[in-house]
């Protein structure tokens, strides 16, 4: 199948990003380690360069270094049952193995507990290791997403405190004009990303979820700058042309599938080629959609970030089931691949119930793949392929495909 040419830009984009990270302090900027759902527009506006240890772990997994780095962390006393992202990152620091020359030392570690509990403990370790302050945004769970006035006040006050903490580190006051510009760029990137994901509704889909996994790095790491805006403008233009020309991500697309949970990063290319050879295309995933919903408005960004922490990042099973059913209709899905991720128990624990409810609601079957997002020692990829093959045979039988 003809590759997506715009994706070739990503290598240089990532090189430039990590080069900028390592030279940031020379330019008078400060380093903040952050997690995925962070108000990075605020950091950029106050001369802080955001760096994601999670992304660093992804690169270790994709480059086949995760087994060695995770094992090194276990040698330091960390259990194999812990998140493989955390183990890979800590093991990389221990061994020095890193395709990005490691990560520069942080001036601040900024974390929220809305995503998972492991991240908080991981960042506590890094805080002690680097003797750098850690700021925790403590987010109360709001049940099924119902409004929580006291919770909103609580989270917003923490964001106001965060501005004071950053000012104390950088000596820079928040410039409203700079923040507004970062927010506008973030909005533009998020809108472009949403339009890119929407192209997957076309039959055949011009982009697979594997392509989305690769191309999401700019909006994760550099939201609020021009980089993702320029890249996604180019990518969207190419995808829209592919739709007009009837060019799919998978030749002779036969099956349109949903991917649940994080990718299996060490097997990204292998699974992509495996599914492509069988005419199966992953066309959508909630994981990639998350970054289309993180931009905020200029009028009250603190209020918008507060609502994101309390309600957008607050997963509850009923909303999850509704979202899956909605995507099944919009993307003309034939099946669901549910990744029961050993390293992400918070998201994986409800998968059997979700699968049952989604199939009952939509009539679309799904399989549960027991694996791990970054540690290949915790699954058998050949067994996963056999399981997928059997599932595709079932789908073919249901659709009358030979």
C-alpha positions as a Markdown table, in Angstrom:
| # | Residue | x | y | z |
|---|---|---|---|---|
| 1 | Unk | 0.0 | 0.0 | 0.0 |
| 2 | Unk | 1.2 | 3.5 | -0.8 |
| 3 | Unk | 2.7 | 5.1 | 2.4 |
| 4 | Unk | 1.5 | 8.4 | 3.8 |
| 5 | Unk | 4.2 | 10.7 | 2.7 |
| 6 | Unk | 3.6 | 13.3 | 5.4 |
| 7 | Unk | 4.6 | 10.9 | 8.1 |
| 8 | Unk | 8.2 | 11.1 | 6.9 |
| 9 | Unk | 8.4 | 14.5 | 8.6 |
| 10 | Unk | 8.0 | 12.9 | 12.0 |
| 11 | Unk | 11.6 | 11.8 | 12.3 |
| 12 | Unk | 13.0 | 15.3 | 12.0 |
| 13 | Unk | 10.2 | 16.7 | 14.2 |
| 14 | Unk | 11.1 | 14.3 | 17.0 |
| 15 | Unk | 14.9 | 15.0 | 16.6 |
| 16 | Unk | 14.2 | 18.7 | 16.8 |
| 17 | Unk | 12.0 | 18.3 | 19.9 |
| 18 | Unk | 14.6 | 16.4 | 21.9 |
| 19 | Unk | 17.4 | 18.7 | 20.7 |
| 20 | Unk | 15.4 | 21.6 | 21.9 |
| 21 | Unk | 14.8 | 19.9 | 25.2 |
| 22 | Unk | 18.5 | 19.3 | 25.8 |
| 23 | Unk | 19.4 | 22.9 | 24.8 |
| 24 | Unk | 16.4 | 24.6 | 26.6 |
| 25 | Unk | 18.3 | 25.8 | 29.6 |
| 26 | Unk | 20.9 | 27.4 | 27.4 |
| 27 | Unk | 18.1 | 29.5 | 26.0 |
| 28 | Unk | 16.9 | 30.6 | 29.4 |
| 29 | Unk | 14.1 | 28.1 | 29.7 |
| 30 | Unk | 13.3 | 25.7 | 32.4 |
| 31 | Unk | 12.4 | 22.0 | 32.2 |
| 32 | Unk | 9.1 | 20.5 | 33.5 |
| 33 | Unk | 8.4 | 16.8 | 33.5 |
| 34 | Unk | 4.7 | 16.3 | 32.9 |
| 35 | Unk | 2.1 | 13.7 | 32.1 |
| 36 | Unk | -0.3 | 13.5 | 29.2 |
| 37 | Unk | -3.2 | 15.6 | 30.5 |
| 38 | Unk | -1.3 | 18.8 | 31.5 |
| 39 | Unk | -2.0 | 22.5 | 30.8 |
| 40 | Unk | 1.2 | 22.7 | 28.6 |
| 41 | Unk | 0.0 | 26.0 | 27.1 |
| 42 | Unk | 0.5 | 27.6 | 30.5 |
| 43 | Unk | 4.0 | 26.1 | 30.8 |
| 44 | Unk | 5.1 | 27.4 | 27.4 |
| 45 | Unk | 3.7 | 30.9 | 28.2 |
| 46 | Unk | 6.0 | 31.0 | 31.3 |
| 47 | Unk | 9.2 | 29.7 | 29.7 |
| 48 | Unk | 8.9 | 26.1 | 30.8 |
| 49 | Unk | 9.7 | 23.3 | 28.3 |
| 50 | Unk | 7.4 | 20.3 | 28.9 |
| 51 | Unk | 8.9 | 16.8 | 28.7 |
| 52 | Unk | 7.0 | 13.6 | 28.9 |
| 53 | Unk | 8.7 | 10.6 | 30.6 |
| 54 | Unk | 5.8 | 8.5 | 29.2 |
| 55 | Unk | 6.8 | 9.4 | 25.6 |
| 56 | Unk | 10.4 | 8.6 | 26.4 |
| 57 | Unk | 9.2 | 5.1 | 27.5 |
| 58 | Unk | 7.3 | 4.7 | 24.2 |
| 59 | Unk | 10.4 | 5.4 | 22.2 |
| 60 | Unk | 12.3 | 2.7 | 24.3 |
| 61 | Unk | 9.5 | 0.2 | 23.5 |
| 62 | Unk | 9.4 | 1.1 | 19.8 |
| 63 | Unk | 13.2 | 0.8 | 19.6 |
| 64 | Unk | 13.1 | -2.7 | 21.2 |
| 65 | Unk | 15.0 | -1.4 | 24.3 |
| 66 | Unk | 12.1 | -2.0 | 26.8 |
| 67 | Unk | 13.0 | -5.5 | 27.9 |
| 68 | Unk | 16.5 | -4.4 | 29.0 |
| 69 | Unk | 15.5 | -1.2 | 30.6 |
| 70 | Unk | 12.5 | -2.7 | 32.4 |
| 71 | Unk | 14.7 | -5.5 | 33.7 |
| 72 | Unk | 17.2 | -2.9 | 35.0 |
| 73 | Unk | 14.4 | -1.2 | 37.0 |
| 74 | Unk | 13.4 | -4.6 | 38.4 |
| 75 | Unk | 17.1 | -5.0 | 39.5 |
| 76 | Unk | 16.6 | -1.7 | 41.4 |
| 77 | Unk | 13.8 | -3.4 | 43.3 |
| 78 | Unk | 10.7 | -2.4 | 41.3 |
| 79 | Unk | 8.2 | -5.1 | 40.8 |
| 80 | Unk | 7.4 | -6.5 | 37.3 |
| 81 | Unk | 3.7 | -5.8 | 38.1 |
| 82 | Unk | 4.3 | -2.1 | 37.9 |
| 83 | Unk | 3.6 | 0.0 | 34.8 |
| 84 | Unk | 6.1 | -0.9 | 32.1 |
| 85 | Unk | 6.4 | 2.8 | 31.1 |
| 86 | Unk | 7.7 | 3.6 | 34.6 |
| 87 | Unk | 10.0 | 0.6 | 34.7 |
| 88 | Unk | 11.5 | 1.4 | 31.2 |
| 89 | Unk | 12.1 | 5.1 | 32.1 |
| 90 | Unk | 13.7 | 4.3 | 35.4 |
| 91 | Unk | 15.8 | 1.5 | 33.9 |
| 92 | Unk | 16.9 | 3.9 | 31.2 |
| 93 | Unk | 18.2 | 6.3 | 33.7 |
| 94 | Unk | 20.0 | 3.4 | 35.5 |
| 95 | Unk | 21.6 | 2.0 | 32.3 |
| 96 | Unk | 22.0 | 5.1 | 30.2 |
| 97 | Unk | 20.2 | 3.4 | 27.3 |
| 98 | Unk | 18.1 | 6.0 | 25.4 |
| 99 | Unk | 17.7 | 6.9 | 21.7 |
| 100 | Unk | 17.0 | 10.5 | 22.9 |
| 101 | Unk | 20.3 | 10.9 | 24.8 |
| 102 | Unk | 18.2 | 10.5 | 28.0 |
| 103 | Unk | 16.1 | 13.4 | 29.3 |
| 104 | Unk | 17.5 | 16.7 | 30.7 |
| 105 | Unk | 17.2 | 17.1 | 34.5 |
| 106 | Unk | 13.9 | 18.7 | 35.5 |
| 107 | Unk | 13.3 | 22.0 | 37.4 |
| 108 | Unk | 9.8 | 20.9 | 38.2 |
| 109 | Unk | 7.7 | 17.7 | 38.1 |
| 110 | Unk | 4.0 | 18.4 | 37.4 |
| 111 | Unk | 1.6 | 15.5 | 37.7 |
| 112 | Unk | -2.1 | 14.9 | 38.2 |
| 113 | Unk | -3.7 | 11.7 | 39.7 |
| 114 | Unk | -6.6 | 11.8 | 37.3 |
| 115 | Unk | -4.9 | 9.5 | 34.8 |
| 116 | Unk | -3.6 | 6.8 | 37.1 |
| 117 | Unk | -2.0 | 6.3 | 40.5 |
| 118 | Unk | 1.3 | 4.9 | 39.3 |
| 119 | Unk | 2.3 | 8.1 | 37.6 |
| 120 | Unk | 2.2 | 9.9 | 40.9 |
| 121 | Unk | 4.5 | 7.4 | 42.6 |
| 122 | Unk | 6.8 | 7.4 | 39.5 |
| 123 | Unk | 7.1 | 11.2 | 39.6 |
| 124 | Unk | 7.8 | 11.0 | 43.3 |
| 125 | Unk | 10.8 | 8.8 | 42.6 |
| 126 | Unk | 12.0 | 11.2 | 39.9 |
| 127 | Unk | 11.6 | 14.1 | 42.3 |
| 128 | Unk | 13.8 | 12.4 | 44.9 |
| 129 | Unk | 16.3 | 11.3 | 42.2 |
| 130 | Unk | 16.7 | 14.8 | 40.8 |
| 131 | Unk | 16.1 | 16.8 | 44.0 |
| 132 | Unk | 13.5 | 18.7 | 42.1 |
| 133 | Unk | 10.1 | 19.9 | 43.4 |
| 134 | Unk | 6.9 | 18.0 | 42.5 |
| 135 | Unk | 3.5 | 19.7 | 42.1 |
| 136 | Unk | 0.5 | 17.3 | 42.3 |
| 137 | Unk | -2.9 | 18.4 | 40.9 |
| 138 | Unk | -5.2 | 16.3 | 43.1 |
| 139 | Unk | -8.4 | 15.5 | 41.2 |
| 140 | Unk | -11.4 | 14.1 | 43.1 |
| 141 | Unk | -13.3 | 11.4 | 41.2 |
| 142 | Unk | -16.7 | 12.8 | 40.2 |
| 143 | Unk | -18.6 | 9.5 | 39.9 |
| 144 | Unk | -20.5 | 9.4 | 36.6 |
| 145 | Unk | -19.4 | 12.9 | 35.5 |
| 146 | Unk | -22.0 | 14.8 | 37.4 |
| 147 | Unk | -21.2 | 18.4 | 38.3 |
| 148 | Unk | -19.1 | 18.9 | 41.4 |
| 149 | Unk | -19.0 | 22.6 | 42.5 |
| 150 | Unk | -16.7 | 21.9 | 45.4 |
| 151 | Unk | -14.4 | 19.8 | 43.3 |
| 152 | Unk | -14.2 | 22.5 | 40.6 |
| 153 | Unk | -13.2 | 25.1 | 43.2 |
| 154 | Unk | -10.6 | 22.7 | 44.7 |
| 155 | Unk | -8.9 | 22.0 | 41.4 |
| 156 | Unk | -9.0 | 25.6 | 40.2 |
| 157 | Unk | -7.3 | 26.8 | 43.3 |
| 158 | Unk | -4.5 | 24.3 | 42.7 |
| 159 | Unk | -4.1 | 25.6 | 39.1 |
| 160 | Unk | -3.8 | 29.1 | 40.5 |
| 161 | Unk | -1.2 | 27.9 | 43.0 |
| 162 | Unk | 0.7 | 26.2 | 40.1 |
| 163 | Unk | 1.1 | 29.6 | 38.4 |
| 164 | Unk | 2.7 | 31.0 | 41.6 |
| 165 | Unk | 5.0 | 27.9 | 41.8 |
| 166 | Unk | 6.2 | 28.3 | 38.2 |
| 167 | Unk | 6.8 | 32.0 | 38.7 |
| 168 | Unk | 8.9 | 31.2 | 41.8 |
| 169 | Unk | 11.1 | 28.8 | 39.6 |
| 170 | Unk | 11.3 | 30.9 | 36.4 |
| 171 | Unk | 11.0 | 34.4 | 37.8 |
| 172 | Unk | 8.5 | 35.1 | 35.0 |
| 173 | Unk | 5.0 | 36.3 | 35.5 |
| 174 | Unk | 2.2 | 34.9 | 33.3 |
| 175 | Unk | 1.9 | 37.0 | 30.2 |
| 176 | Unk | -1.8 | 36.8 | 29.1 |
| 177 | Unk | -0.9 | 37.6 | 25.5 |
| 178 | Unk | 1.6 | 34.7 | 25.3 |
| 179 | Unk | -0.9 | 32.4 | 26.9 |
| 180 | Unk | -3.6 | 33.4 | 24.5 |
| 181 | Unk | -1.3 | 32.7 | 21.5 |
| 182 | Unk | -0.4 | 29.3 | 22.9 |
| 183 | Unk | -4.1 | 28.5 | 23.4 |
| 184 | Unk | -5.0 | 29.6 | 19.8 |
| 185 | Unk | -2.2 | 27.3 | 18.5 |
| 186 | Unk | -3.5 | 24.4 | 20.7 |
| 187 | Unk | -7.0 | 24.9 | 19.4 |
| 188 | Unk | -5.9 | 24.9 | 15.8 |
| 189 | Unk | -3.9 | 21.7 | 16.3 |
| 190 | Unk | -6.7 | 20.0 | 18.2 |
| 191 | Unk | -9.2 | 20.9 | 15.4 |
| 192 | Unk | -6.8 | 19.6 | 12.7 |
| 193 | Unk | -6.2 | 16.4 | 14.7 |
| 194 | Unk | -10.0 | 15.8 | 15.0 |
| 195 | Unk | -10.4 | 16.3 | 11.2 |
| 196 | Unk | -7.6 | 13.8 | 10.6 |
| 197 | Unk | -9.3 | 11.2 | 12.8 |
| 198 | Unk | -12.6 | 11.9 | 11.1 |
| 199 | Unk | -11.1 | 10.9 | 7.7 |
| 200 | Unk | -11.1 | 7.3 | 9.1 |
| 201 | Unk | -14.9 | 7.2 | 8.5 |
| 202 | Unk | -14.3 | 7.0 | 4.8 |
| 203 | Unk | -14.4 | 3.6 | 3.1 |
| 204 | Unk | -11.6 | 2.7 | 2.6 |
| 205 | Unk | -10.0 | 4.5 | 5.5 |
| 206 | Unk | -7.0 | 6.6 | 4.3 |
| 207 | Unk | -5.3 | 6.2 | 7.7 |
| 208 | Unk | -5.1 | 3.4 | 10.2 |
| 209 | Unk | -4.9 | 3.7 | 13.9 |
| 210 | Unk | -1.3 | 2.5 | 13.6 |
| 211 | Unk | -0.6 | 5.6 | 11.6 |
| 212 | Unk | -2.4 | 7.6 | 14.2 |
| 213 | Unk | -0.3 | 6.2 | 17.0 |
| 214 | Unk | 2.8 | 7.3 | 15.1 |
| 215 | Unk | 1.5 | 10.7 | 14.1 |
| 216 | Unk | 0.1 | 11.7 | 17.5 |
| 217 | Unk | 3.5 | 12.6 | 19.0 |
| 218 | Unk | 3.4 | 16.3 | 18.0 |
| 219 | Unk | 0.0 | 17.0 | 19.6 |
| 220 | Unk | 1.0 | 15.1 | 22.7 |
| 221 | Unk | 4.4 | 16.7 | 23.2 |
| 222 | Unk | 4.1 | 20.1 | 21.5 |
| 223 | Unk | 0.5 | 21.2 | 21.8 |
| 224 | Unk | 0.5 | 25.0 | 22.0 |
| 225 | Unk | 3.3 | 25.5 | 19.5 |
| 226 | Unk | 3.3 | 25.9 | 15.7 |
| 227 | Unk | 4.9 | 22.4 | 15.1 |
| 228 | Unk | 1.7 | 20.3 | 15.3 |
| 229 | Unk | -0.3 | 22.9 | 13.4 |
| 230 | Unk | 2.1 | 22.8 | 10.4 |
| 231 | Unk | 2.4 | 19.0 | 10.5 |
| 232 | Unk | -1.3 | 18.3 | 10.8 |
| 233 | Unk | -2.1 | 20.8 | 8.1 |
| 234 | Unk | 0.1 | 18.8 | 5.7 |
| 235 | Unk | -1.2 | 15.5 | 6.9 |
| 236 | Unk | -4.8 | 16.5 | 6.6 |
| 237 | Unk | -4.3 | 17.8 | 3.1 |
| 238 | Unk | -2.7 | 14.5 | 2.0 |
| 239 | Unk | -5.5 | 12.4 | 3.7 |
| 240 | Unk | -8.3 | 14.3 | 2.1 |
| 241 | Unk | -6.6 | 13.7 | -1.3 |
| 242 | Unk | -6.4 | 10.0 | -0.5 |
| 243 | Unk | -10.1 | 10.0 | 0.3 |
| 244 | Unk | -10.8 | 11.6 | -3.1 |
| 245 | Unk | -8.6 | 9.1 | -4.9 |
| 246 | Unk | -10.0 | 6.1 | -3.0 |
| 247 | Unk | -6.6 | 5.2 | -1.5 |
| 248 | Unk | -6.9 | 3.2 | 1.7 |
| 249 | Unk | -4.4 | 2.6 | 4.5 |
| 250 | Unk | -5.0 | -1.1 | 3.8 |
| 251 | Unk | -5.3 | -2.5 | 0.4 |
| 252 | Unk | -8.6 | -4.4 | -0.3 |
| 253 | Unk | -10.1 | -3.3 | 3.1 |
| 254 | Unk | -12.4 | -6.1 | 4.3 |
| 255 | Unk | -12.6 | -5.5 | 8.0 |
| 256 | Unk | -13.0 | -2.2 | 9.9 |
| 257 | Unk | -11.8 | -2.6 | 13.5 |
| 258 | Unk | -11.6 | -0.6 | 16.7 |
| 259 | Unk | -8.6 | -0.7 | 19.0 |
| 260 | Unk | -9.2 | -0.3 | 22.7 |
| 261 | Unk | -6.5 | 0.9 | 25.2 |
| 262 | Unk | -2.9 | 1.8 | 24.7 |
| 263 | Unk | -0.9 | 0.3 | 21.7 |
| 264 | Unk | 1.4 | -2.6 | 22.1 |
| 265 | Unk | 4.4 | -0.4 | 21.2 |
| 266 | Unk | 7.1 | -3.1 | 20.6 |
| 267 | Unk | 4.8 | -4.8 | 18.1 |
| 268 | Unk | 3.4 | -1.8 | 16.3 |
| 269 | Unk | 4.9 | -2.6 | 12.9 |
| 270 | Unk | 4.5 | -6.4 | 13.2 |
| 271 | Unk | 0.8 | -6.1 | 14.0 |
| 272 | Unk | 0.2 | -3.5 | 11.4 |
| 273 | Unk | 1.6 | -5.7 | 8.6 |
| 274 | Unk | -0.2 | -8.7 | 10.0 |
| 275 | Unk | -3.6 | -7.0 | 9.9 |
| 276 | Unk | -2.9 | -5.3 | 6.5 |
| 277 | Unk | -2.1 | -8.7 | 5.0 |
| 278 | Unk | -5.6 | -9.8 | 6.0 |
| 279 | Unk | -7.4 | -6.8 | 4.7 |
| 280 | Unk | -8.1 | -5.6 | 8.3 |
| 281 | Unk | -7.8 | -1.9 | 9.1 |
| 282 | Unk | -8.0 | -0.3 | 12.6 |
| 283 | Unk | -10.0 | 2.8 | 11.8 |
| 284 | Unk | -10.6 | 4.4 | 15.2 |
| 285 | Unk | -9.7 | 4.3 | 18.9 |
| 286 | Unk | -10.6 | 6.4 | 22.0 |
| 287 | Unk | -6.9 | 6.6 | 22.8 |
| 288 | Unk | -6.1 | 8.8 | 19.8 |
| 289 | Unk | -9.3 | 10.8 | 20.2 |
| 290 | Unk | -8.3 | 12.0 | 23.7 |
| 291 | Unk | -6.0 | 14.7 | 22.2 |
| 292 | Unk | -8.7 | 16.2 | 20.1 |
| 293 | Unk | -10.5 | 17.3 | 23.3 |
| 294 | Unk | -7.8 | 19.0 | 25.3 |
| 295 | Unk | -7.8 | 22.5 | 23.9 |
| 296 | Unk | -9.3 | 25.3 | 26.0 |
| 297 | Unk | -10.8 | 28.7 | 25.5 |
| 298 | Unk | -9.0 | 32.1 | 25.9 |
| 299 | Unk | -11.7 | 33.6 | 28.1 |
| 300 | Unk | -11.3 | 31.3 | 31.1 |
| 301 | Unk | -8.6 | 28.7 | 30.5 |
| 302 | Unk | -8.3 | 27.8 | 34.2 |
| 303 | Unk | -12.0 | 27.0 | 34.3 |
| 304 | Unk | -11.7 | 24.9 | 31.2 |
| 305 | Unk | -8.7 | 23.0 | 32.5 |
| 306 | Unk | -10.6 | 22.3 | 35.7 |
| 307 | Unk | -13.5 | 20.8 | 33.8 |
| 308 | Unk | -11.2 | 18.7 | 31.7 |
| 309 | Unk | -9.5 | 17.2 | 34.8 |
| 310 | Unk | -12.8 | 16.6 | 36.5 |
| 311 | Unk | -15.0 | 15.4 | 33.6 |
| 312 | Unk | -13.0 | 14.7 | 30.4 |
| 313 | Unk | -10.3 | 12.6 | 32.1 |
| 314 | Unk | -12.9 | 11.0 | 34.5 |
| 315 | Unk | -13.6 | 7.6 | 32.9 |
| 316 | Unk | -16.8 | 5.9 | 33.9 |
| 317 | Unk | -18.1 | 2.7 | 32.4 |
| 318 | Unk | -21.5 | 4.0 | 31.1 |
| 319 | Unk | -19.9 | 6.8 | 29.1 |
| 320 | Unk | -17.3 | 4.5 | 27.8 |
| 321 | Unk | -19.9 | 2.1 | 26.5 |
| 322 | Unk | -21.9 | 4.9 | 24.9 |
| 323 | Unk | -18.7 | 6.3 | 23.2 |
| 324 | Unk | -17.8 | 2.8 | 21.8 |
| 325 | Unk | -21.4 | 2.3 | 20.4 |
| 326 | Unk | -21.3 | 5.8 | 18.8 |
| 327 | Unk | -18.0 | 5.1 | 17.1 |
| 328 | Unk | -19.2 | 1.7 | 15.9 |
| 329 | Unk | -22.0 | 3.5 | 14.0 |
| 330 | Unk | -19.9 | 6.4 | 12.7 |
| 331 | Unk | -17.0 | 4.3 | 11.5 |
| 332 | Unk | -19.0 | 1.3 | 10.2 |
| 333 | Unk | -17.1 | -1.1 | 12.5 |
| 334 | Unk | -17.1 | -4.9 | 12.1 |
| 335 | Unk | -15.3 | -5.8 | 15.3 |
| 336 | Unk | -13.5 | -4.6 | 18.4 |
| 337 | Unk | -10.0 | -5.5 | 19.6 |
| 338 | Unk | -9.8 | -4.9 | 23.4 |
| 339 | Unk | -6.3 | -4.7 | 24.7 |
| 340 | Unk | -6.3 | -5.9 | 28.3 |
| 341 | Unk | -3.1 | -4.2 | 29.3 |
| 342 | Unk | -1.2 | -5.6 | 32.2 |
| 343 | Unk | 0.5 | -2.3 | 32.8 |
| 344 | Unk | -2.7 | -0.2 | 32.8 |
| 345 | Unk | -5.1 | -1.9 | 35.2 |
| 346 | Unk | -7.1 | 1.3 | 35.7 |
| 347 | Unk | -8.3 | 1.2 | 32.1 |
| 348 | Unk | -8.3 | -2.6 | 31.7 |
| 349 | Unk | -10.1 | -3.9 | 34.7 |
| 350 | Unk | -13.6 | -3.2 | 33.2 |
| 351 | Unk | -12.9 | -4.7 | 29.7 |
| 352 | Unk | -14.9 | -7.9 | 30.1 |
| 353 | Unk | -18.0 | -5.9 | 31.2 |
| 354 | Unk | -17.4 | -3.3 | 28.5 |
| 355 | Unk | -17.1 | -5.9 | 25.7 |
| 356 | Unk | -20.3 | -7.7 | 26.8 |
| 357 | Unk | -22.2 | -4.4 | 27.0 |
| 358 | Unk | -21.0 | -3.1 | 23.7 |
| 359 | Unk | -21.7 | -6.3 | 21.9 |
| 360 | Unk | -25.2 | -6.4 | 23.4 |
| 361 | Unk | -25.8 | -2.8 | 22.4 |
| 362 | Unk | -24.4 | -2.9 | 18.9 |
| 363 | Unk | -24.4 | -6.6 | 17.9 |
| 364 | Unk | -20.7 | -6.2 | 17.0 |
| 365 | Unk | -18.3 | -8.9 | 18.5 |
| 366 | Unk | -14.9 | -8.2 | 20.1 |
| 367 | Unk | -11.9 | -10.2 | 21.4 |
| 368 | Unk | -9.8 | -9.5 | 24.5 |
| 369 | Unk | -6.0 | -9.5 | 23.8 |
| 370 | Unk | -4.0 | -10.1 | 27.0 |
| 371 | Unk | -0.7 | -8.1 | 26.5 |
| 372 | Unk | 1.3 | -5.2 | 27.8 |
| 373 | Unk | 1.9 | -1.8 | 26.2 |
| 374 | Unk | 5.7 | -1.8 | 26.5 |
| 375 | Unk | 7.1 | -5.0 | 28.0 |
| 376 | Unk | 7.3 | -7.9 | 25.4 |
| 377 | Unk | 8.3 | -10.4 | 28.2 |
| 378 | Unk | 4.6 | -10.2 | 29.3 |
| 379 | Unk | 2.9 | -11.6 | 26.3 |
| 380 | Unk | 3.3 | -14.0 | 23.3 |
| 381 | Unk | 2.9 | -12.1 | 20.1 |
| 382 | Unk | 2.4 | -15.3 | 18.0 |
| 383 | Unk | -0.4 | -16.3 | 20.3 |
| 384 | Unk | -2.0 | -12.8 | 19.8 |
| 385 | Unk | -1.8 | -13.2 | 16.0 |
| 386 | Unk | -3.5 | -16.7 | 16.2 |
| 387 | Unk | -6.2 | -15.2 | 18.3 |
| 388 | Unk | -6.7 | -12.3 | 15.8 |
| 389 | Unk | -6.7 | -14.7 | 12.9 |
| 390 | Unk | -9.5 | -16.8 | 14.5 |
| 391 | Unk | -11.5 | -13.6 | 15.1 |
| 392 | Unk | -11.1 | -12.4 | 11.6 |
| 393 | Unk | -12.3 | -15.9 | 10.4 |
| 394 | Unk | -15.4 | -15.3 | 12.5 |
| 395 | Unk | -16.0 | -11.9 | 11.1 |
| 396 | Unk | -15.6 | -13.2 | 7.6 |
| 397 | Unk | -18.2 | -15.9 | 8.2 |
| 398 | Unk | -20.6 | -13.3 | 9.7 |
| 399 | Unk | -20.2 | -11.1 | 6.6 |
| 400 | Unk | -20.3 | -13.9 | 4.1 |
| 401 | Unk | -16.7 | -13.1 | 3.0 |
| 402 | Unk | -14.5 | -16.0 | 1.6 |
